[in-house]
């Protein structure tokens, strides 16, 4: 994996990049052709971002 991200600015950049990737994925999916795997993958990405936010918050305490 990588080294833990402890710098707040780096944490924000990381989360922004993940959010941008999610937005791109969302734009690319055709709602008429999206299947359960697509929806599951989007949910997984959101859950990963949530977990990372909690991890960063815990490090700051």
Beta strands, then each sheet from edge to edge (+ up, - down):
end
